[in-house]
Amino acid sequence: MQVSIDQDRCCSSGQCVVTAPEVFEQDDHDGLVRLRLTVLPPARFADVRLASELCPGGAITVAEEAPERDRERTGPAAG
């Protein structure tokens, strides 16, 4: 799972921080949300999905799969 935050859309509501404090933190200076973790443990996936759904600004993007370049590529099956 990949998660990113669009700082331009973040409205500083803090819903993500309340929902998944292990993953998100709110900057004391500008109130914008930042990621605390760059690698998400599977135990946090449900919390991150919920935080994305609750975000009023739609600032959190969750990609369920790693980008193609990060996945192991396999050739065609030998036949």
N, C-alpha and C positions, 0 to 999 in steps of 0.2 A: 504494500500500500504506500502510495505517495501522497503527501499533503502539502499544500502551499497556501499562502495568504496573500491576497491582493491588498496591499496597504492603502491603495487609493479608494477601495470600497469599504474598508474597515471603518465602522462608525463608533467604535470603542464601547460597545454595550457590555462586554465582558461575559457574555453567555458562554463562550467557548472556554474561558478560564474557569468558570463555575462547573461546567460539564466535564472538562478534562484538564484539571490543573497540572497533571504530570506532563502534558504535551504543550499546553499554551500558557503564556504569561503576558501580562499587560504592562507596558512601559509606564513607569511612574511619571515621566516627563510629558509625553505626548498622548498617552492613553491607548496607543495602537498596540495591537496584539502581535506577538512574536512566537516563533516555535522554540520550545525548550529542547526538543529532541529532533535529531535529523533522521534517526532510524526508529521506526515505531514498532514496539513489541506487539505481537498479535493480541495480547490481552487488552490493548487500548483501542483496537479497531472500532469496536461498537461505540465507544465514547466519542471518538473522532468523527464517525459518521453522524452521530446525534448532534454534535457541536456544529457540523456543517449545515445540517437541516435547521438548527435553531438560529443561525447567524442572520440577523435582520438585514445586514448589508450584502449578504451573499459573497462575503470575502474569502470564504474557505472553500478550496477545491480539493476533492478527494479523488484520486485515481486508484482503482482497485488493483490494477496490475502495474508492475514496473514498466518503464518505457522499453520499447522493443530492443534498443541497444543494450539494455541490461539483462534481457532474458537470454537463456542459453539457446543457441540456434542449432537446429539439427537439419541434416540434409534429407533428401527423399529416401524413403525406405528402400533397402536393397530388394530387388525382386527377381 
